[in-house]
Amino acid sequence: MGLIAELKKAIFKSKKSKIISLAILAAIILFAAYAIISAQSANIKQVTFAEVTKGDLTKYVTITGNIEAKSRNEIALSPATKVFAVYVKEGQAVKKGDLLAKLDDREYQNQLIKQRINLSNANSTLSYILNSSNVMDKAATESAVSQAQITMENAQTSYNDVYKKYEQSRILYEHGYISATEFDAARKGLSDVEHAVSSANLALNNAKMTFSNIDATVGERAASQRTQISLINADISYLNQKIADCTLKANVDGKVTKIDAVANQYPDSGDMIIVDETSTFMLDLDVSQYDSVNIVTGQRAVIKVKGLNKEYEGKVTEIGLLSEKSLTSADQDSKVNVKVEITNPDENIKVGYEADADIILAEKKSVLQVSFEAVQDEKSTGKKYVFVVGSGGIAEKRYITTGLDTDYYIEVLSGLTEGEKCIANPDKDIADGVKVKEAKGSK
C-alpha cells in the first residue's frame, strides 16, 4: 500500500510541473503578441475623418442693423406755437393727406386781416395818386407812419420774446440736452419773427419816405406806393403759408408711431409727430467695405429679429454710393449703407428693432462637398489636394478641383466621390501611404 501511494504522488508532481510550464509558455506568447501589436499601433496615426457628402451650399455675410420704415414723416412741434386740436392717436392708420393736428393760427389770421386792410388802403392811395394832381394829404401819410410804427413795435416785441427762447435752445443744444431737430425748430421760429421785423421795418421806412416826399412828383410817389403794395402782398403770401403750415397732415400712408401734441398746450422741446409707412419695413445696415464689394441689389437675405423665434425673408434693395468711417465706433473700417427690404413682415415687426441679416452671396443645390479643413494647398503647384483614407486605412494624397467655398464646406468639382472619407486637418506627419485610423470620439 505504501508503494502505491508513493507512485501516485510522483505522477501528480509530474503533471503539475507540465501545467506550470505550459502556463508560462502561454504568457510569453501573449506578451510577445501584445508587444508586436503595440509596435504596429504606434505606427498608425489617429486622425479625424471628414466624409464627402452631397448637399446644399450657401455663402453669406451676416450684418446687424435696425429695422426702419421705408419712409417716415417727421413733424417737429415748435414750443412757441400752441396746439389747437389733435385728430389722431398713436397706432392709428392714416392715409397721405389725412389731418393729424391743428396749431393755433389765430395770430397769423389777425395779421392777415390787417395786411389785407393795408393792401386795400394802399391800392386806394395809389389810385388817388394816379388820378389826382393834388399833393397827398399829410394827415393820411402821418396816419400811415403811425400805423407802421405800431406794427414795427409789435414785431420787435415778438422778436425779443422768441429770441430769448432761441438762446435757451441754443445753449441746451450746444450742451447736448436737445436734438438737432429741436434746435432747428427754435431756429425756424426765430427766422419767422426776424422776417416779421424786417417786413415791418421796410413798411415803416416806406411810410416815412412817403411822408418826407409828400411834395415829390406824382410819378415818384406812385412808384413808392407800388413798392409798398408789393411788400404788403409778399407779407400776405407769407402769412397764408404760415396759416397753411398750422394744418399738420400726413405725407405718407402709414401708422402714427409717435404723437406728442396735446390740444390747448404748448409743446415741449423735442416734441414730434411721426408717421411711418409700415406697409414696408427696411433693415438699415452699415456693411464693411470688404463685404460690400460682394453685395448687389436683388440678393436674397434671411433676417433674424432679436427676441423673435422666427426667420423672415428679405432682399437687398439699396446700396449706398458713399463709403464712410464711423466717428464714434472703435471699428474704423469704411462702411457702406445697405438697405434690405423685409418681404414677409407681420405684426411682430416694429420700427427700431435690432436684427441680423444673412445676405446670401452665392448658393448651390445638391453639390459634392467636403469640410474645408480637409482641403490643403500645395504651395509649389498651387493645386488643392486631400488625403483620402483608402482600404486598410492607408492615406492617399489626391488632387481635386473645387468650386464654391463657404465658412465650413468647400464644393468639390472633381477628384472625389460621395461617401469617401478624407483626413480632416492633416498635420505634417500625414503623407501618402501613411496608415491611419479614426480617433476615438472624433466626428
Secondary structure, DSSP 8 states (H G I E B T S, - for coil): -HHHHHHHHHHHHHHHHHHHHHHHHHHHHHHHHHHHHHHHHHTSEEE-EEE-EEEEEEEEEEEEEEEEESSEEEEE--TTS-EEEE---TT-EE-TT-EEEEE--HHHHHHHHHHHHHHHHHHHHHHHHHH--S---HHHHHHHHHHHHHHHHHHHHHHHHHHHHHHHHHHHHHTTSS-HHHHHHHHHHHHHHHHHHHHHHHHHHHHHHHHHTTTS-HHHHHHHHHHHHHHHHHHHHHHHHHHHHTEEE-SSSEEEEEE---TTS---TT-EEEEE-TTSEEEEEEEEHHHHTT--TT-EEEEEETT-S-EEEEEEEEEEEEEE--SS-S--S-EEEEEEEESS--TT--TT-EEEEEEEEEEEEEEEEEEGGG-EE-TTT--EEEEEE-GGGBEEEEEEEEEEE-SSEEEEEES--TT-EEESS--TT--TT-BEEE-TT--
